[in-house]
Amino acid sequence: MTEPLGADLTRLAALHGVAVSFRPSPDRTVTASAAAVTRALAALGVDADTPEATRAALAARERELAGRLLPPTVVRWSDGDGPDALADLPEGTRLLIETEQGETRASLAQLPPGVHTVTATAPDGRTARAHLVVAPPRLPTPTGRSYGLLVQLYSLLSGRSWGMGDLGDLAELAGWAGRALGAGFVQVNPLHAAVPGAPTDPSPYRPSSRRFPDPVHLRIEDVPEFAYVTDPERLRELRERAARLRETVLGKGALIDRDAVWELKREALELIAAVPLGPGRRAAYCDFLAREGQSLEDHATWCALAEVHGSDWHRWPQGLRDPRSADTARARLELMDRVDLHSRLAWLTDIQLTAAQRTAREAGMPLGIVHDLAVGVHPGGADAWAQQDHLAAGMSVGAPPDAFNARGQDWGLPPWRPDRLAESGYAPYRRLLRALFRYAGALRIDHVMGLFRLWWVPQGEPPTEGTYVRYDAEAMLALLVLEASRAGAVVIGEDLGTVEPGVREALRERGVLGTSVLWFERDWDGDGRPLAPDAWRADCLATATTHDLPSTAARLTGEHVELRDRLDLLNRPVEEERAEAAADTGEWLDLLSRLDLLQGTGGGADTSSEEAEIQAVHRFLLRTPARMIGVWLPDAVGDRRPQNLPGTWDQYPNWRLPIADAEGRPVTLEELAASARLHALMEVLREEG
């Protein structure tokens, strides 16, 4: 049994947003350990190692709050009254507001949306400055409803790919899906920059940087300077090697090898970067450098230093571990050619991402490309180095134990410090959102509950020894709504699993869509049976599956159980797992039958029972009021394999599989476009959607 926390430690933790308990279910409360609470406070710069230190820290915090005129960041929704923090100021306090647009005002009335600065001067002479976020009340609701495709980009190889899917393939997919299928969007995995080195962590959810995309996704031939390379013979040789690499994946059953792809592309891009830019291109590149500023310089510097010292900055020479040190400044000058190369690659990738979105919109898609924002970054990567003053040292993001994982989870991602975010007016968060919304018609936020709180796990401890740390959800949401509104973009929150009461309601109030996956939509407050379509929420993206779940074909056939059994991942006898899975699937098929959704299936007499059932599942999704319907692209050709099998590392080829058909044969983008099975499924959405 966990030892009770003292009153002083409990009070101190509350004043810093550190939870001393949590409720994994409505009828159960778990108390955090004193060690977990103490270490979370230490990561926030608060010493609570001894009773004396705890009392001193508590007294200091109470004095600070009692004497504070304003918190560092305050929020004003444009349809509401002034923030409570401003309303509670002493009578007679004068306000001076410097707007983002450079105006000076003495009133909150009719402030434009933006992040402004407010200075309060109290009658007793005290003054305080704070960031004032003014945001629209909510995001606009998407007009009409749309359906689209969900795909892991690396898995989508065309006859022109260099061994994995790229941004040229994304543009082709979007142009075809918009024009030929009537699709309204294409959702992809995070395209954030990966941590370099071999072997690279293939997970797109543990990137080096969320701020900049990964140049491994570049379509080399689409870079204008490609045509003017002075060593075309070397470029031809690289393209031949790329063709062989592609063929090993598509024709010989090899796994996608991101490292091998990057090695070829890196050499090609170095040849391309040696070509002088024309005047117009040079001006555009200079504009990009000016716009991205310090963030890009830091990212490119980290990339250059990683080539010399390895990809974990904690192991670099001491003077280089600080991005603002004199040693780092000298190294940047010495490596200026490499810094410029990595800056150029970021620019080229930004151009192709923007082009893919433009292609999607020109093809008639109301949303276009839906990009994915990962929860955090690799602790040794570029963002963790450049933003270390905003990150909680010695902590990792994860999840507490629950009904599905008794040991909890540790994702190995350092969390942002809520206090430092607030002090900076959430500057790194704002820059991140602004960058992604430049080329996204919509943004999916992985584990959107992290805007409210995150489970912090002390380094070296199991996930069970963590605790929740709270963020200013109002500020996080206000900035999200502000930046998305400016971009005219939709936001989708991945809110699957255990969700704190009130979170979904708060997101819905601000226009953030949720995520609903068919197999999880049951009447959990009632009989637990599948939820009828008219009982589903409207403000969501509804899908049959995701990248972390079995494909629909695997679930219908029970192959997901057999896979986990082969890998020795089951906690119960396989017979029990099979029986439970069959019962679960059977309940859904019974509902589909009662709703007459298994009738009139497209594809004619040759349509398989499994194919008919997959079509029926999507007919069901169309019966719900969901504003967006997502089709997992591998489902359209009967792929049996999950792209990621949680709980595995080297037992399963996570994030390395090309899209394949029901027999496991890789399917190219060109073959997808000609697939009768895919067209039959999409016709269901066209006719009934």
HELIX and SHEET records of a PDB file:
HELIX    1   1 ALA A    7  LEU A   15  1                                   9    
HELIX    2   2 ALA A   34  ALA A   43  1                                  10    
HELIX    3   3 PRO A   51  GLY A   67  1                                  17    
HELIX    4   4 ASP A   84  ALA A   87  1                                   4    
HELIX    5   5 LEU A  153  SER A  155  5                                   3    
HELIX    6   6 LEU A  167  ALA A  180  1                                  14    
HELIX    7   7 PRO A  215  HIS A  217  5                                   3    
HELIX    8   8 ILE A  220  ASP A  222  5                                   3    
HELIX    9   9 PRO A  224  TYR A  228  5                                   5    
HELIX   10  10 PRO A  232  LEU A  250  1                                  19    
HELIX   11  11 ARG A  258  ALA A  273  1                                  16    
HELIX   12  12 PRO A  279  HIS A  309  1                                  31    
HELIX   13  13 TRP A  313  ARG A  315  5                                   3    
HELIX   14  14 GLN A  318  LEU A  320  5                                   3    
HELIX   15  15 ALA A  326  GLU A  334  1                                   9    
HELIX   16  16 MET A  336  GLU A  362  1                                  27    
HELIX   17  17 ALA A  382  ALA A  386  1                                   5    
HELIX   18  18 GLN A  388  HIS A  390  5                                   3    
HELIX   19  19 PRO A  418  GLU A  423  1                                   6    
HELIX   20  20 ALA A  427  PHE A  437  1                                  11    
HELIX   21  21 VAL A  448  LEU A  451  5                                   4    
HELIX   22  22 PRO A  463  GLU A  465  5                                   3    
HELIX   23  23 ALA A  473  ALA A  487  1                                  15    
HELIX   24  24 VAL A  503  GLU A  509  1                                   7    
HELIX   25  25 LEU A  518  PHE A  520  5                                   3    
HELIX   26  26 PRO A  533  ALA A  535  5                                   3    
HELIX   27  27 THR A  552  THR A  557  1                                   6    
HELIX   28  28 GLU A  559  ARG A  566  1                                   8    
HELIX   29  29 VAL A  574  ARG A  594  1                                  21    
HELIX   30  30 GLY A  604  ASP A  606  5                                   3    
HELIX   31  31 SER A  609  ARG A  623  1                                  15    
HELIX   32  32 LEU A  633  VAL A  637  5                                   5    
HELIX   33  33 LEU A  669  ALA A  673  1                                   5    
HELIX   34  34 ALA A  676  GLU A  688  1                                  13    
SHEET    1   A 2 SER A  21  SER A  25  0                                        
SHEET    2   A 2 ARG A  28  THR A  31 -1                                        
SHEET    1   B 5 THR A  73  TRP A  77  0                                        
SHEET    2   B 5 THR A 127  ALA A 135  1                                        
SHEET    3   B 5 GLY A 114  THR A 121 -1                                        
SHEET    4   B 5 ARG A  94  GLU A  98 -1                                        
SHEET    5   B 5 THR A 104  ARG A 105 -1                                        
SHEET    1   C 8 VAL A 490  GLY A 493  0                                        
SHEET    2   C 8 ALA A 442  ILE A 445  1                                        
SHEET    3   C 8 GLY A 368  LEU A 373  1                                        
SHEET    4   C 8 PHE A 185  VAL A 188  1                                        
SHEET    5   C 8 SER A 146  VAL A 151  1                                        
SHEET    6   C 8 MET A 628  TRP A 632  1                                        
SHEET    7   C 8 CYS A 540  THR A 543  1                                        
SHEET    8   C 8 GLY A 514  VAL A 517  1                                        
SHEET    1   D 2 HIS A 192  ALA A 193  0                                        
SHEET    2   D 2 SER A 209  PRO A 213 -1                                        
SHEET    1   E 4 GLN A 409  LEU A 413  0                                        
SHEET    2   E 4 MET A 395  ALA A 399 -1                                        
SHEET    3   E 4 ARG A 453  PRO A 458 -1                                        
SHEET    4   E 4 THR A 467  ARG A 470 -1                                        
END                                                                             
